[in-house]
Amino acid sequence: MLEGNRVSRISVRGIAVASATAVTTVGAVVGVASGSEPTSAAMQPVADTTALDNIDAGQQATVQAASLTEQAQTQQAAADAAAKQQAAENARKQAAADAAKKKADAEAAAKAKQQHDAQQAASRDQQRQSLSALSSGDYSVSGVQAMAQAIIGDSSQFQCFSHIVNNESSWNYQATNASSGAYGLVQALPGSKMASAGADWQTNPATQIKWGLSYMNERYGSPCGAWQFWQANSWY
């Protein structure tokens, strides 16, 4: 009997608890239906986690895009700075090269002018020497050679002229070939041909030199051309 009464009391208590829970649950449902606030924390609405996940993903994408943009801008700024630095370096090198070229051109121009001035001075000295030799009246071998050098000018052509005169007259302006009648430094045949260069052809070595130079230029192109022919034929 005692055990049966105990069971009966537990059963009644369980029914009462179940009834109370049911009443509470019904009240909460009725309250929601009627628009009243639910009083139990267990009856609060569950948050939409899918929407929150979408919002977080969008924010992350925005942050990543902003970060990539910032990186691209930083890289572009660095590239622009490097390009400006390179352009400045190229400009500096070009300016240095231009300055060096300008200096070299100026030095070359100064050197050319110096050489030209030296040549002009040498030419004036030669002209003075020529005038001095022609007017000195020195008819010695060295004096006559100085006349020839002054009249011919070009040293290489003078050497060729000198070789011919050495073989023809040994620089004797009065030399006469007894058999042919050739006369003077260049042994003109007949000697009277030299009158075309001056009436004093018999007594003035300068006149004979002028005629001989003209003859060699007209017939052989130059004294050196005449000397080449002379070497092959022993006459010209």
C-alpha positions as CSV (number, residue, x, y, z in Angstrom):
1,M,0.0,0.0,0.0
2,L,2.7,2.4,0.8
3,E,4.6,1.7,-2.4
4,G,1.4,2.1,-4.4
5,N,0.6,5.4,-2.7
6,R,4.1,6.7,-3.6
7,V,3.6,5.8,-7.2
8,S,0.3,7.5,-7.3
9,R,1.8,10.7,-5.8
10,I,4.7,10.8,-8.4
11,S,2.3,10.2,-11.2
12,V,0.1,13.1,-10.0
13,R,3.1,15.3,-9.7
14,G,4.3,14.5,-13.2
15,I,0.9,15.2,-14.6
16,A,0.8,18.5,-12.9
17,V,4.3,19.5,-14.3
18,A,3.3,18.4,-17.7
19,S,0.1,20.3,-17.5
20,A,1.9,23.5,-16.4
21,T,4.4,23.2,-19.2
22,A,1.6,22.8,-21.7
23,V,-0.2,25.8,-20.3
24,T,3.0,27.9,-20.6
25,T,3.6,26.8,-24.1
26,V,0.0,27.5,-25.1
27,G,0.2,31.0,-23.5
28,A,3.3,31.8,-25.4
29,V,1.7,30.8,-28.6
30,V,-1.4,32.7,-27.8
31,G,0.7,35.8,-26.9
32,V,2.5,35.7,-30.2
33,A,-0.7,35.3,-32.0
34,S,-2.3,38.2,-30.2
35,G,0.7,40.5,-30.8
36,S,2.0,40.5,-27.3
37,E,5.8,40.1,-26.5
38,P,6.8,36.6,-25.4
39,T,8.1,36.4,-21.9
40,S,10.3,33.4,-22.2
41,A,13.9,33.6,-23.5
42,A,13.4,30.3,-25.1
43,M,10.8,31.7,-27.4
44,Q,13.1,34.5,-28.9
45,P,13.3,34.3,-32.8
46,V,16.5,32.6,-34.2
47,A,18.8,34.9,-36.2
48,D,19.2,34.3,-40.0
49,T,22.8,33.1,-40.2
50,T,22.8,32.7,-44.0
51,A,22.3,36.5,-44.4
52,L,25.0,37.3,-41.9
53,D,27.4,35.0,-43.8
54,N,26.6,36.7,-47.1
55,I,27.2,40.1,-45.5
56,D,30.6,39.0,-44.1
57,A,31.6,37.6,-47.5
58,G,30.7,40.8,-49.2
59,Q,32.6,42.9,-46.7
60,Q,35.7,40.7,-47.2
61,A,35.5,41.0,-50.9
62,T,35.3,44.8,-50.6
63,V,38.3,44.9,-48.3
64,Q,40.2,42.6,-50.6
65,A,39.4,44.8,-53.6
66,A,40.4,47.9,-51.7
67,S,43.7,46.3,-50.7
68,L,44.4,45.2,-54.3
69,T,43.6,48.8,-55.5
70,E,45.9,50.2,-52.9
71,Q,48.7,47.8,-53.9
72,A,48.3,48.7,-57.6
73,Q,48.4,52.4,-56.8
74,T,51.5,51.9,-54.7
75,Q,53.2,49.9,-57.5
76,Q,52.2,52.5,-60.0
77,A,53.6,55.3,-57.9
78,A,56.8,53.4,-57.5
79,A,57.0,52.8,-61.2
80,D,56.4,56.5,-61.9
81,A,59.1,57.5,-59.5
82,A,61.5,55.0,-61.0
83,A,60.7,56.3,-64.5
84,K,61.2,59.9,-63.5
85,Q,64.5,59.0,-61.9
86,Q,65.6,57.1,-65.0
87,A,64.6,60.0,-67.2
88,A,66.5,62.4,-65.0
89,E,69.6,60.1,-65.2
90,N,69.3,59.9,-69.0
91,A,69.0,63.6,-69.2
92,R,72.1,64.0,-67.1
93,K,74.1,61.6,-69.2
94,Q,72.9,63.3,-72.4
95,A,73.8,66.7,-71.1
96,A,77.3,65.4,-70.1
97,A,77.7,63.8,-73.6
98,D,76.6,67.0,-75.3
99,A,79.0,69.0,-73.2
100,A,81.9,66.6,-74.0
101,K,81.1,66.8,-77.7
102,K,80.9,70.6,-77.6
103,K,84.2,70.7,-75.9
104,A,85.8,68.3,-78.4
105,D,84.4,70.3,-81.3
106,A,85.7,73.5,-79.8
107,E,89.2,71.9,-79.3
108,A,89.1,70.5,-82.8
109,A,88.1,73.9,-84.2
110,A,90.9,75.6,-82.2
111,K,93.4,73.1,-83.4
112,A,92.3,73.5,-87.0
113,K,92.5,77.3,-86.7
114,Q,96.0,76.9,-85.2
115,Q,97.1,74.7,-88.1
116,H,95.6,77.1,-90.6
117,D,97.3,80.1,-89.0
118,A,100.6,78.2,-89.0
119,Q,100.2,77.3,-92.7
120,Q,99.4,80.8,-93.5
121,A,102.4,82.1,-91.6
122,A,104.6,79.5,-93.4
123,S,103.2,80.5,-96.7
124,R,103.9,84.2,-96.0
125,D,107.4,83.3,-95.0
126,Q,107.9,81.3,-98.2
127,Q,106.6,84.2,-100.2
128,R,109.0,86.5,-98.5
129,Q,111.9,84.1,-99.1
130,S,110.8,83.7,-102.7
131,L,110.8,87.4,-103.3
132,S,114.2,87.6,-101.5
133,A,115.6,84.9,-103.6
134,L,114.3,86.3,-106.9
135,S,115.6,89.7,-106.2
136,S,118.9,88.8,-104.5
137,G,120.8,88.3,-107.8
138,D,122.5,85.3,-106.4
139,Y,123.2,83.0,-109.4
140,S,125.2,80.5,-107.5
141,V,124.0,76.9,-107.5
142,S,122.4,77.3,-104.1
143,G,121.0,80.7,-105.1
144,V,119.4,79.3,-108.3
145,Q,118.0,76.3,-106.4
146,A,116.4,78.7,-103.9
147,M,114.8,80.5,-106.9
148,A,113.5,77.2,-108.2
149,Q,112.1,76.3,-104.8
150,A,110.4,79.6,-104.6
151,I,108.9,79.4,-108.1
152,I,107.7,75.8,-107.9
153,G,106.5,75.8,-104.3
154,D,105.6,72.2,-103.9
155,S,108.6,70.4,-102.4
156,S,107.9,67.0,-104.0
157,Q,107.6,68.6,-107.5
158,F,110.8,70.7,-106.8
159,Q,112.7,67.4,-106.1
160,C,111.6,66.0,-109.4
161,F,112.5,69.3,-111.2
162,S,115.9,69.3,-109.4
163,H,116.7,65.7,-110.6
164,I,116.1,66.7,-114.2
165,V,118.2,69.9,-113.9
166,N,121.0,68.0,-112.1
167,N,121.2,65.7,-115.1
168,E,120.8,68.3,-117.8
169,S,122.9,71.2,-116.6
170,S,124.1,70.7,-113.1
171,W,122.3,73.9,-112.2
172,N,124.4,76.0,-114.6
173,Y,122.0,78.5,-116.2
174,Q,124.6,79.2,-118.9
175,A,125.2,75.6,-119.9
176,T,125.3,75.0,-123.6
177,N,125.3,71.7,-125.5
178,A,127.9,72.1,-128.2
179,S,126.4,69.5,-130.5
180,S,122.7,70.3,-130.3
181,G,122.7,73.9,-129.1
182,A,120.4,73.2,-126.1
183,Y,120.8,75.9,-123.6
184,G,120.3,76.8,-119.9
185,L,119.2,75.0,-116.8
186,V,116.6,72.8,-118.5
187,Q,118.5,72.6,-121.8
188,A,115.8,74.0,-124.0
189,L,116.2,73.2,-127.7
190,P,116.6,75.6,-129.2
191,G,117.3,77.9,-126.3
192,S,115.3,80.7,-127.9
193,K,112.1,78.8,-127.0
194,M,112.5,80.3,-123.5
195,A,111.9,83.8,-124.9
196,S,108.2,83.1,-124.3
197,A,108.9,83.4,-120.6
198,G,111.0,86.5,-120.8
199,A,113.4,88.3,-123.1
200,D,116.2,87.8,-120.6
201,W,116.2,84.0,-120.9
202,Q,119.9,83.8,-121.6
203,T,120.9,85.7,-118.5
204,N,118.2,85.2,-115.9
205,P,117.8,81.8,-114.2
206,A,114.4,82.7,-112.9
207,T,113.1,83.1,-116.5
208,Q,114.6,79.7,-117.5
209,I,113.0,78.0,-114.4
210,K,109.6,79.5,-115.3
211,W,109.8,78.3,-118.8
212,G,111.0,74.8,-117.8
213,L,108.2,74.4,-115.2
214,S,105.6,75.4,-117.8
215,Y,107.0,73.0,-120.4
216,M,107.0,70.0,-117.9
217,N,103.4,70.8,-116.8
218,E,102.1,71.1,-120.4
219,R,103.9,68.0,-121.8
220,Y,104.0,65.6,-118.8
221,G,101.5,67.0,-116.4
222,S,104.1,67.9,-113.7
223,P,107.8,67.9,-113.1
224,C,107.4,64.4,-111.5
225,G,105.8,63.2,-114.7
226,A,108.7,64.6,-116.7
227,W,111.2,62.9,-114.3
228,Q,109.5,59.5,-114.8
229,F,109.8,59.9,-118.5
230,W,113.4,61.0,-118.2
231,Q,114.3,58.0,-116.1
232,A,112.9,55.7,-118.8
233,N,114.4,57.6,-121.8
234,S,117.3,59.8,-120.5
235,W,115.7,62.8,-122.1
236,Y,112.4,64.6,-121.9
